[in-house]
C-alpha cells in the first residue's frame, strides 16, 4: 500500500487526531517550555509551524485554562496581554509524557 493511501485509512486518521488535537496539552506545554513564556493568541500558528497541524483557537484557550487549573502553567499580565510560563510540575509532567511515548514507541 502506498504511503498516501495508508494516511487515509480510518485507523490512521483516528491515530492522527488523538496524537494531535486529542493531546493538545502536550504541544502547548512543550512550546511554553521551549519559549520560556508565550502569548496565547499566536499559539495556533506556532503549533502549525512546529507540529504540522493547526488547532482551533477556542480549544487552545480551553487547554490553557485546564493546564493553569492543574498548576502545570501559570499566567501573568503584561499590559493587556496574558503570558504563560511552565511550572516545575508542568515540566515534570511533560518529561513523564515524553518518556511514556518513548516506551510505547519501543513496544510497537
N, CA and C atoms as an extended XYZ file, in Angstrom:
324
Properties=species:S:1:pos:R:3:atomname:S:1:resname:S:1:resid:I:1 pbc="F F F"
N         0.852       -1.182        0.000 N   UNK     1
C         0.000        0.000        0.000 CA  UNK     1
C         0.896        1.243        0.000 C   UNK     1
N         0.570        2.205       -0.814 N   UNK     2
C         1.362        3.432       -0.884 CA  UNK     2
C         1.114        4.297        0.351 C   UNK     2
N         2.099        5.113        0.685 N   UNK     3
C         2.035        5.940        1.884 CA  UNK     3
C         0.784        6.800        1.942 C   UNK     3
N         0.443        7.485        0.850 N   UNK     4
C        -0.724        8.376        0.883 CA  UNK     4
C        -2.016        7.600        1.073 C   UNK     4
N        -2.070        6.351        0.647 N   UNK     5
C        -3.256        5.524        0.861 CA  UNK     5
C        -3.371        5.134        2.333 C   UNK     5
N        -2.262        4.830        2.950 N   UNK     6
C        -2.250        4.483        4.370 CA  UNK     6
C        -2.724        5.666        5.201 C   UNK     6
N        -2.329        6.864        4.827 N   UNK     7
C        -2.720        8.063        5.578 CA  UNK     7
C        -4.223        8.285        5.578 C   UNK     7
N        -4.919        7.736        4.607 N   UNK     8
C        -6.363        7.940        4.505 CA  UNK     8
C        -7.189        6.848        5.170 C   UNK     8
N        -6.560        5.846        5.732 N   UNK     9
C        -7.333        4.796        6.396 CA  UNK     9
C        -7.898        5.320        7.707 C   UNK     9
N        -9.042        4.791        8.107 N   UNK    10
C        -9.702        5.246        9.338 CA  UNK    10
C        -8.836        5.103       10.584 C   UNK    10
N        -8.144        3.977       10.776 N   UNK    11
C        -7.307        3.886       11.982 CA  UNK    11
C        -6.209        4.945       12.027 C   UNK    11
N        -5.599        5.239       10.895 N   UNK    12
C        -4.541        6.256       10.873 CA  UNK    12
C        -5.134        7.642       11.111 C   UNK    12
N        -6.304        7.910       10.577 N   UNK    13
C        -6.965        9.199       10.826 CA  UNK    13
C        -7.273        9.359       12.314 C   UNK    13
N        -7.772        8.296       12.945 N   UNK    14
C        -8.059        8.359       14.388 CA  UNK    14
C        -6.783        8.563       15.190 C   UNK    14
N        -5.740        7.840       14.809 N   UNK    15
C        -4.456        7.985       15.491 CA  UNK    15
C        -3.942        9.414       15.388 C   UNK    15
N        -3.979        9.952       14.195 N   UNK    16
C        -3.506       11.332       13.988 CA  UNK    16
C        -4.311       12.320       14.825 C   UNK    16
N        -5.625       12.134       14.855 N   UNK    17
C        -6.481       13.023       15.639 CA  UNK    17
C        -6.154       12.928       17.131 C   UNK    17
N        -5.998       11.720       17.619 N   UNK    18
C        -5.689       11.544       19.036 CA  UNK    18
C        -4.302       12.054       19.397 C   UNK    18
N        -3.360       11.921       18.490 N   UNK    19
C        -1.998       12.367       18.779 CA  UNK    19
C        -1.796       13.865       18.538 C   UNK    19
N        -2.743       14.505       17.899 N   UNK    20
C        -2.620       15.949       17.669 CA  UNK    20
C        -3.634       16.673       18.548 C   UNK    20
N        -4.809       16.900       18.048 N   UNK    21
C        -5.823       17.646       18.798 CA  UNK    21
C        -6.209       16.967       20.098 C   UNK    21
N        -6.220       15.650       20.112 N   UNK    22
C        -6.607       14.905       21.308 CA  UNK    22
C        -5.640       15.057       22.465 C   UNK    22
N        -4.420       15.463       22.172 N   UNK    23
C        -3.407       15.682       23.204 CA  UNK    23
C        -2.757       17.043       23.033 C   UNK    23
N        -3.572       18.019       22.784 N   UNK    24
C        -3.108       19.379       22.546 CA  UNK    24
C        -2.261       19.911       23.702 C   UNK    24
N        -2.547       19.466       24.896 N   UNK    25
C        -1.798       19.935       26.067 CA  UNK    25
C        -0.305       19.681       25.929 C   UNK    25
N         0.074       18.557       25.293 N   UNK    26
C         1.496       18.243       25.114 CA  UNK    26
C         2.207       19.300       24.276 C   UNK    26
N         1.576       19.701       23.199 N   UNK    27
C         2.186       20.657       22.286 CA  UNK    27
C         2.245       22.049       22.904 C   UNK    27
N         1.189       22.420       23.593 N   UNK    28
C         1.151       23.730       24.246 CA  UNK    28
C         2.201       23.798       25.347 C   UNK    28
N         2.226       22.800       26.195 N   UNK    29
C         3.185       22.780       27.295 CA  UNK    29
C         4.621       22.771       26.764 C   UNK    29
N         4.851       22.033       25.716 N   UNK    30
C         6.180       21.973       25.118 CA  UNK    30
C         6.612       23.329       24.562 C   UNK    30
N         5.721       23.991       23.841 N   UNK    31
C         6.055       25.303       23.279 CA  UNK    31
C         6.300       26.346       24.360 C   UNK    31
N         5.510       26.291       25.414 N   UNK    32
C         5.727       27.240       26.512 CA  UNK    32
C         7.094       27.001       27.141 C   UNK    32
N         7.432       25.739       27.359 N   UNK    33
C         8.729       25.415       27.960 CA  UNK    33
C         9.881       25.855       27.058 C   UNK    33
N         9.777       25.570       25.779 N   UNK    34
C        10.842       25.924       24.831 CA  UNK    34
C        11.028       27.436       24.744 C   UNK    34
N         9.931       28.176       24.713 N   UNK    35
C         9.979       29.628       24.538 CA  UNK    35
C        10.094       30.400       25.852 C   UNK    35
N        10.098       29.703       26.975 N   UNK    36
C        10.163       30.286       28.321 CA  UNK    36
C         8.845       30.938       28.745 C   UNK    36
N         8.227       31.638       27.846 N   UNK    37
C         6.891       32.189       28.081 CA  UNK    37
C         6.258       32.430       26.724 C   UNK    37
N         4.935       32.446       26.696 N   UNK    38
C         4.274       32.561       25.402 CA  UNK    38
C         2.961       33.310       25.532 C   UNK    38
N         2.622       34.027       24.488 N   UNK    39
C         1.368       34.755       24.362 CA  UNK    39
C         0.405       33.842       23.607 C   UNK    39
N        -0.750       33.590       24.164 N   UNK    40
C        -1.655       32.562       23.643 CA  UNK    40
C        -2.181       32.823       22.235 C   UNK    40
N        -2.339       34.066       21.864 N   UNK    41
C        -3.003       34.383       20.598 CA  UNK    41
C        -2.329       33.740       19.389 C   UNK    41
N        -1.028       33.613       19.400 N   UNK    42
C        -0.299       33.058       18.257 CA  UNK    42
C         0.024       31.565       18.405 C   UNK    42
N        -0.476       30.932       19.440 N   UNK    43
C        -0.154       29.526       19.671 CA  UNK    43
C        -0.589       28.617       18.522 C   UNK    43
N        -1.739       28.892       17.917 N   UNK    44
C        -2.190       28.037       16.815 CA  UNK    44
C        -1.186       28.046       15.662 C   UNK    44
N        -0.637       29.216       15.364 N   UNK    45
C         0.350       29.317       14.284 CA  UNK    45
C         1.663       28.629       14.661 C   UNK    45
N         2.077       28.784       15.908 N   UNK    46
C         3.313       28.137       16.360 CA  UNK    46
C         3.173       26.614       16.337 C   UNK    46
N         2.011       26.117       16.731 N   UNK    47
C         1.772       24.670       16.696 CA  UNK    47
C         1.794       24.174       15.257 C   UNK    47
N         1.192       24.925       14.365 N   UNK    48
C         1.198       24.531       12.953 CA  UNK    48
C         2.627       24.499       12.393 C   UNK    48
N         3.433       25.487       12.737 N   UNK    49
C         4.827       25.537       12.274 CA  UNK    49
C         5.648       24.361       12.808 C   UNK    49
N         5.503       24.077       14.083 N   UNK    50
C         6.336       23.066       14.729 CA  UNK    50
C         5.812       21.642       14.595 C   UNK    50
N         4.484       21.473       14.664 N   UNK    51
C         3.917       20.131       14.768 CA  UNK    51
C         2.982       19.755       13.606 C   UNK    51
N         2.862       20.643       12.631 N   UNK    52
C         2.179       20.361       11.360 CA  UNK    52
C         0.682       20.104       11.452 C   UNK    52
N         0.031       20.715       12.419 N   UNK    53
C        -1.431       20.747       12.447 CA  UNK    53
C        -1.837       22.048       13.114 C   UNK    53
N        -3.013       22.550       12.742 N   UNK    54
C        -3.457       23.834       13.288 CA  UNK    54
C        -4.720       23.625       14.126 C   UNK    54
N        -4.575       23.727       15.433 N   UNK    55
C        -5.738       23.544       16.302 CA  UNK    55
C        -6.637       24.779       16.322 C   UNK    55
N        -7.839       24.560       16.752 N   UNK    56
C        -8.825       25.615       16.905 CA  UNK    56
C        -8.407       26.533       18.054 C   UNK    56
N        -8.524       27.845       17.858 N   UNK    57
C        -8.129       28.811       18.902 CA  UNK    57
C        -8.905       28.605       20.199 C   UNK    57
N       -10.188       28.296       20.086 N   UNK    58
C       -11.001       28.094       21.284 CA  UNK    58
C       -10.457       26.920       22.089 C   UNK    58
N       -10.082       25.841       21.410 N   UNK    59
C        -9.533       24.676       22.101 CA  UNK    59
C        -8.225       25.021       22.815 C   UNK    59
N        -7.436       25.877       22.192 N   UNK    60
C        -6.185       26.298       22.827 CA  UNK    60
C        -6.476       26.976       24.158 C   UNK    60
N        -7.451       27.875       24.168 N   UNK    61
C        -7.779       28.576       25.412 CA  UNK    61
C        -8.378       27.637       26.452 C   UNK    61
N        -9.164       26.663       26.013 N   UNK    62
C        -9.716       25.668       26.941 CA  UNK    62
C        -8.574       24.871       27.585 C   UNK    62
N        -7.614       24.441       26.775 N   UNK    63
C        -6.484       23.672       27.294 CA  UNK    63
C        -5.628       24.540       28.214 C   UNK    63
N        -5.380       25.790       27.852 N   UNK    64
C        -4.616       26.688       28.721 CA  UNK    64
C        -5.291       26.838       30.089 C   UNK    64
N        -6.595       26.991       30.072 N   UNK    65
C        -7.359       27.110       31.311 CA  UNK    65
C        -7.171       25.856       32.173 C   UNK    65
N        -7.275       24.689       31.545 N   UNK    66
C        -7.122       23.431       32.286 CA  UNK    66
C        -5.698       23.269       32.818 C   UNK    66
N        -4.716       23.589       31.991 N   UNK    67
C        -3.321       23.481       32.433 CA  UNK    67
C        -3.045       24.398       33.617 C   UNK    67
N        -3.626       25.579       33.578 N   UNK    68
C        -3.425       26.511       34.691 CA  UNK    68
C        -4.131       26.018       35.956 C   UNK    68
N        -5.329       25.483       35.800 N   UNK    69
C        -6.051       24.931       36.953 CA  UNK    69
C        -5.306       23.760       37.581 C   UNK    69
N        -4.599       22.995       36.763 N   UNK    70
C        -3.839       21.839       37.251 CA  UNK    70
C        -2.441       22.239       37.727 C   UNK    70
N        -2.154       23.543       37.693 N   UNK    71
C        -0.877       24.096       38.159 CA  UNK    71
C         0.319       23.628       37.321 C   UNK    71
N         0.079       23.335       36.032 N   UNK    72
C         1.149       22.953       35.117 CA  UNK    72
C         1.749       24.175       34.436 C   UNK    72
N         0.969       25.250       34.388 N   UNK    73
C         1.436       26.535       33.871 CA  UNK    73
C         0.915       27.627       34.786 C   UNK    73
N         1.488       28.803       34.653 N   UNK    74
C         0.960       29.972       35.360 CA  UNK    74
C         0.934       31.126       34.376 C   UNK    74
N         0.129       32.107       34.681 N   UNK    75
C        -0.004       33.240       33.769 CA  UNK    75
C         0.230       34.542       34.503 C   UNK    75
N         0.608       35.544       33.700 N   UNK    76
C         0.738       36.897       34.232 CA  UNK    76
C         0.451       37.877       33.108 C   UNK    76
N        -0.140       38.975       33.486 N   UNK    77
C        -0.444       40.003       32.500 CA  UNK    77
C         0.737       40.944       32.353 C   UNK    77
N         0.967       41.327       31.132 N   UNK    78
C         1.921       42.382       30.814 CA  UNK    78
C         1.134       43.357       29.941 C   UNK    78
N         0.701       44.423       30.551 N   UNK    79
C        -0.234       45.309       29.857 CA  UNK    79
C        -1.556       44.573       29.699 C   UNK    79
N        -2.033       44.513       28.466 N   UNK    80
C        -3.289       43.811       28.191 CA  UNK    80
C        -3.072       42.365       27.777 C   UNK    80
N        -1.825       41.968       27.607 N   UNK    81
C        -1.518       40.613       27.142 CA  UNK    81
C        -1.245       39.677       28.318 C   UNK    81
N        -1.728       38.465       28.160 N   UNK    82
C        -1.524       37.443       29.179 CA  UNK    82
C        -0.474       36.458       28.660 C   UNK    82
N         0.590       36.293       29.416 N   UNK    83
C         1.680       35.394       29.048 CA  UNK    83
C         1.680       34.181       29.971 C   UNK    83
N         2.053       33.046       29.400 N   UNK    84
C         2.072       31.795       30.144 CA  UNK    84
C         3.505       31.278       30.276 C   UNK    84
N         3.797       30.708       31.444 N   UNK    85
C         5.081       30.056       31.688 CA  UNK    85
C         4.801       28.695       32.317 C   UNK    85
N         5.759       27.795       32.198 N   UNK    86
C         5.592       26.479       32.808 CA  UNK    86
C         5.991       26.533       34.274 C   UNK    86
N         5.415       25.629       35.017 N   UNK    87
C         5.788       25.455       36.416 CA  UNK    87
C         6.690       24.219       36.503 C   UNK    87
N         7.262       24.003       37.658 N   UNK    88
C         8.071       22.805       37.860 CA  UNK    88
C         7.223       21.557       37.625 C   UNK    88
N         6.017       21.578       38.132 N   UNK    89
C         5.101       20.446       37.948 CA  UNK    89
C         4.802       20.237       36.456 C   UNK    89
N         4.669       21.318       35.711 N   UNK    90
C         4.411       21.229       34.274 CA  UNK    90
C         5.568       20.597       33.523 C   UNK    90
N         6.783       20.992       33.866 N   UNK    91
C         7.967       20.429       33.218 CA  UNK    91
C         8.097       18.941       33.558 C   UNK    91
N         7.870       18.594       34.811 N   UNK    92
C         7.930       17.187       35.215 CA  UNK    92
C         6.879       16.356       34.479 C   UNK    92
N         5.681       16.896       34.337 N   UNK    93
C         4.602       16.199       33.640 CA  UNK    93
C         4.946       16.002       32.167 C   UNK    93
N         5.499       17.027       31.541 N   UNK    94
C         5.898       16.937       30.139 CA  UNK    94
C         7.004       15.894       29.956 C   UNK    94
N         7.976       15.886       30.834 N   UNK    95
C         9.065       14.907       30.742 CA  UNK    95
C         8.539       13.483       30.916 C   UNK    95
N         7.600       13.296       31.828 N   UNK    96
C         6.998       11.977       32.004 CA  UNK    96
C         6.265       11.550       30.738 C   UNK    96
N         5.504       12.460       30.144 N   UNK    97
C         4.760       12.147       28.915 CA  UNK    97
C         5.709       11.766       27.779 C   UNK    97
N         6.810       12.492       27.652 N   UNK    98
C         7.796       12.182       26.618 CA  UNK    98
C         8.393       10.790       26.838 C   UNK    98
N         8.714       10.465       28.059 N   UNK    99
C         9.275        9.147       28.377 CA  UNK    99
C         8.239        8.050       28.091 C   UNK    99
N         6.997        8.316       28.438 N   UNK   100
C         5.920        7.357       28.190 CA  UNK   100
C         5.775        7.078       26.692 C   UNK   100
N         5.840        8.129       25.868 N   UNK   101
C         5.767        7.943       24.420 CA  UNK   101
C         6.952        7.135       23.898 C   UNK   101
N         8.122        7.351       24.457 N   UNK   102
C         9.295        6.575       24.042 CA  UNK   102
C         9.098        5.096       24.356 C   UNK   102
N         8.609        4.801       25.533 N   UNK   103
C         8.363        3.418       25.931 CA  UNK   103
C         7.340        2.771       25.003 C   UNK   103
N         6.236        3.486       24.742 N   UNK   104
C         5.210        2.955       23.834 CA  UNK   104
C         5.766        2.725       22.442 C   UNK   104
N         6.520        3.673       21.950 N   UNK   105
C         7.086        3.575       20.621 CA  UNK   105
C         8.007        2.365       20.501 C   UNK   105
N         8.804        2.139       21.514 N   UNK   106
C         9.700        0.985       21.502 CA  UNK   106
C         8.933       -0.336       21.509 C   UNK   106
N         7.776       -0.360       22.140 N   UNK   107
C         6.968       -1.576       22.224 CA  UNK   107
C         6.216       -1.855       20.927 C   UNK   107
N         5.981       -0.823       20.132 N   UNK   108
C         5.261       -1.027       18.863 CA  UNK   108
C         6.213       -1.590       17.881 C   UNK   108
